């Protein structure tokens, strides 16, 4: 089941939506994540270059079970939210 389950969970991204929402959205990937596979990161990097789209190299799929990885994701998410917030308010 796992072979097909993860393929079903990772359909091609909605590029028109992400293009329209790029100023409000940021995506984080991990090297071994089945739900957000690296092929998706690479595809979006090419097709929606204005989208903030990063791979956290030292974070695993199971980051929520590891304090150091959870802290790294929280710090990066906070920084991205600050950037998006500042970008939004600067454009007003």
C-alpha positions as CSV (number, residue, x, y, z in Angstrom):
1,X,0.0,0.0,0.0
2,X,2.8,2.5,0.8
3,X,4.1,2.5,-2.7
4,X,0.9,3.9,-4.1
5,X,-0.3,5.8,-1.0
6,X,2.5,8.4,-1.3
7,X,2.0,8.9,-5.0
8,X,-1.7,9.7,-4.3
9,X,-0.7,12.2,-1.6
10,X,1.7,14.1,-3.9
11,X,-0.3,15.1,-7.0
12,X,1.2,17.8,-9.2
13,X,1.0,21.2,-7.6
14,X,-1.6,23.7,-8.6
15,X,0.8,26.0,-10.4
16,X,-1.7,28.7,-11.4
17,X,-2.8,29.1,-7.8
18,X,0.8,29.2,-6.5
19,X,1.7,31.7,-9.1
20,X,-1.2,34.0,-8.0
21,X,-0.5,33.4,-4.3
22,X,3.3,33.5,-4.5
23,X,3.6,36.7,-2.4
24,X,1.6,35.1,0.4
25,X,2.9,31.5,0.3
26,X,6.2,29.8,1.2
27,X,6.9,26.1,0.9
28,X,9.5,24.1,2.9
29,X,10.6,20.7,1.8
30,X,12.8,18.0,3.4
31,X,15.1,15.7,1.5
32,X,13.2,12.5,2.4
33,X,9.6,13.8,2.6
34,X,7.0,11.6,0.8
35,X,4.2,14.2,1.1
36,X,6.3,17.0,-0.5
37,X,8.8,15.1,-2.6
38,X,11.9,16.8,-4.0
39,X,10.6,16.4,-7.6
40,X,7.8,18.9,-6.6
41,X,10.4,21.3,-5.2
42,X,12.4,21.2,-8.4
43,X,9.3,21.5,-10.6
44,X,8.1,24.6,-8.7
45,X,11.5,26.1,-8.7
46,X,11.4,26.0,-12.6
47,X,7.7,26.8,-13.2
48,X,7.0,29.3,-10.4
49,X,10.3,30.9,-9.7
50,X,8.7,33.8,-7.8
51,X,7.5,31.4,-5.1
52,X,9.6,31.0,-1.9
53,X,10.4,27.3,-2.1
54,X,13.2,25.8,0.0
55,X,14.7,22.5,1.0
56,X,15.7,22.2,4.7
57,X,18.6,19.9,4.2
58,X,19.2,19.0,7.9
59,X,15.5,18.3,8.6
60,X,13.8,14.9,8.1
61,X,10.3,14.0,7.3
62,X,9.8,13.1,11.0
63,X,10.9,16.5,12.2
64,X,8.0,16.8,14.6
65,X,9.4,14.0,16.7
66,X,12.8,15.6,17.1
67,X,13.3,18.7,19.2
68,X,16.2,20.1,17.2
69,X,14.5,19.7,13.9
70,X,11.2,21.0,15.2
71,X,13.0,24.1,16.5
72,X,14.8,24.6,13.1
73,X,11.4,24.4,11.2
74,X,9.8,26.7,13.7
75,X,12.6,29.3,13.4
76,X,12.6,29.1,9.6
77,X,8.8,29.3,9.5
78,X,8.9,32.4,11.8
79,X,11.4,34.1,9.6
80,X,9.4,33.3,6.4
81,X,6.2,34.7,8.1
82,X,8.0,37.9,9.1
83,X,9.3,38.3,5.5
84,X,5.8,37.7,4.0
85,X,4.3,40.1,6.5
86,X,6.8,42.8,5.8
87,X,6.4,42.3,2.1
88,X,2.7,42.5,2.4
89,X,2.8,45.7,4.4
90,X,5.4,47.4,2.3
91,X,3.2,46.9,-0.8
92,X,0.3,48.8,0.8
